[in-house]
Amino acid sequence: MRTHRSTVLLGALAAAGLVMTQQACSTAYADTAEPVDFQSSSAPAPAGSAQPGVADDGDIFTGARKVVIKPNPSFEEILAVDPSGRLNATDGSSEFSLFVLTPHNGKFLIKTAKAGAGGERACMGLKKNGSRPLTVVATACDASRAGQLFSITEQKEKDPQGKPTYAISSQSAFLQIFPNSGLIAEELGDAPLATTFSFVDNGPSGGPIED
């Protein structure tokens, strides 16, 4: 009987340890975001309507410019916030495809250049999805939340137009695009970086598109 009770007790402790481990893993990205309502009643602008500006890459990292974020390798796709609030790649028309890179303590808030249905611009933030990969969603800006602060690191490779490319990451999770999952954020481990990004300047961030 004593052996049986010991076995049961050890089994219960092992199960408890497993639960604690799972809980610890689930809090690795505690500063994640909940999506906000990002639909709008105004007509979307064509994805190809954005024209490059004249500012250099140094200017776009000051928060003073609006940019299009283009994934590489890709010739047609850009990043945009869809009506559900998720940041994803699209090769169609989208209203929320311009962003402002706002510096904060050596990292960046990635803000929409235009306000959503609630009248406020949103920030991109990591979102937990249970056992599925992290995604990026538009959420209320809060620079104290680590999941909204992104590192933007220049890479050696240039894009097809000869512009610099960058890796974008938050909390060791890199933004990457895959055919079946779209834009997700994941730690690389031993895998190579699958997606880099380039920025296309679209003029001053104080322009009418913010109103």
N, C-alpha and C positions, 0 to 999 in steps of 0.2 A: 504493500500500500504506500509506504514511504517513497519507494522508487517511482511509483506512478504519479504521486503528488509532485515530486521533484521534476519529473518530466513535464507535467502540465505547467508548473511554475516557470520552468525554463522556456517553454514554448510561448507563454504569455509575455515574458520579458523580451524575447526575440521579436515578437509581433509589435510590442510597444516601441522597441528600438527602431523597427522598420518605419512605423508611423512617424516617429520623431525625425528620422532621416528624410522622409518624404516631405515633411513640413519644412525642414531646413532648406531643402532644395527649392520648394515652392516660394520661399521668401527671398531668393537670390535676386529677383527683380521686383522688390516690394514697391519701388517708386514708379509704378506703371500707371498708365492713363486709362480713363474711361472715355469713349468717344462722345462727342457733342453733336447736336443737330447741325449738319452742315449743308442743308439744302437751301436753295435760293430760288426766288420766283423769277429772277432776271434770266435772260437768254444766255446760254454759254457761248464763250468766244471760241472760234475755230482753233484747234491745236496749233496750226501752222501760222497763225496770225502774228505771233510774237516776233519782233525784229530785234536783232542784236544791238546793243548800245556801244558806246565808245570807251567805257570805263575799263580799266585793267582789273585783273583778279584781286589786286590789293584793295581796290575800292569796294568790291562786292562783299568783303569780309568785315566791313565797318558798320553794316546795317543801314547804309545810305542808299543801297540799290536794290531793285527788284530783279530776281533771276528766275530763269527756267532751269530745272535740274534734269539733265539728260543722262540716262544710264548708258554704260558702255559694256560690252559691244552692242550697239543699236544705232540705226540710222533714223528711225521714225518715232520711237517711243520717248515720252517725257513722263515725269512724275506729276501726279495730280491727286487731289482729295476727291474721292467719289461721294455720291449722295449719302452713303452709310457712314461717312466720316473716316474711311480708311485711306491711307496714302498708298497709291499703287501706280504701276506703269500703265500708260494708255497711249494708243496711237490714234485716238479719235478726238472729238471736241471735249473740252472741260473748262468750267468756269474758274476752278481753283487750281491753277497750274503755275502761278507765280508766287515766289517766296522771298522772304527777307532773312538774311543770315545775321542774326543779332549776337554780337560777342558778349560772353559772360564768363569771367574768371578763366580765360584760356580756352573755353569751349563755346558752343553756339546754341542759341535757341533758333529753331527753324520755324519761322512764323509765316502764316499765309499773308500775302500782300493785300488781300481783300477780306472784309468782314463777312461772316456767315449770317445765317438767319437771325441769330440773337443780337446782331449789331456789333460784335466784337471779333477782332482777328484771333485766330487760334494758333497754338503751338503744336508741333508734332511730338508725340510721346510714345514710348514703348507700351504695348498692351499684352498682358498674359492671356493665353487661350487654352488653359488646362494643359493637356499633354501635347497639344499642337504647337507649332513654332510661334514665337513672338511676332506680332505685327506692329505697324506704326499707324497711329490714329491722330486725328485732330482733336485737341482737348484744350480746356482753359489754361492759359499760360501761367506757369508757376516755376520760377527759376530755382526754387528750393528743392524741386523734385529731380533726382538724378536721371530718371528716365526721359526727361525733356532736354537734357544737355548732351550735345553731340560733339564728338571730335571729328575734325575734317583734316585729313592728312594727305598731302600731295604725294602722288605716285610717280614712278619713273616714266611710265608709258604716257604718250599723248593720245588724244582722241583722233578720229579720222580727219578733223579739221585742223589738227595741230595744236589744239588747246590743251592745257594741263588737265590731268584727271586726278580724282581724289577718292580715298576711301572714307566712308561715313560710318561712324560707330557710336554706340552708347553703352556704357557698362560692359565693355568687352564683347558686345554683340554687334556684328557688322551687318549693314543693310545689303541684302543680296536679292537677286531676282531669279526665280526658277520657273519653268513653264507650267508646272502643276500647282504651284503655291503662290505665285506672284511675288510681290515684295515682302520679304520677311527679315527679321533680325536674328542672327545666330552667331554663336562663338565658332571660330574657325577650327580650333584644334589643329590637326595636322593637314587639313584641307587647304588648298590655295584660295585666295580671294576670287570669287566668281564675277563680281560686279564692281566696277568703279563708276564715278560720276563726273561729269563736267558741268560747268555753269555758264549760261548764256545771259549776259547782261540785258536788262529790259528797261533801263532808265531809273530815275530817282525814286526811292521808296516812298517819298511824300507826294507822289503823283495822284491823279484822280481815282486810280483803281483801288486805293485804300479807303475811299470814302463810302 
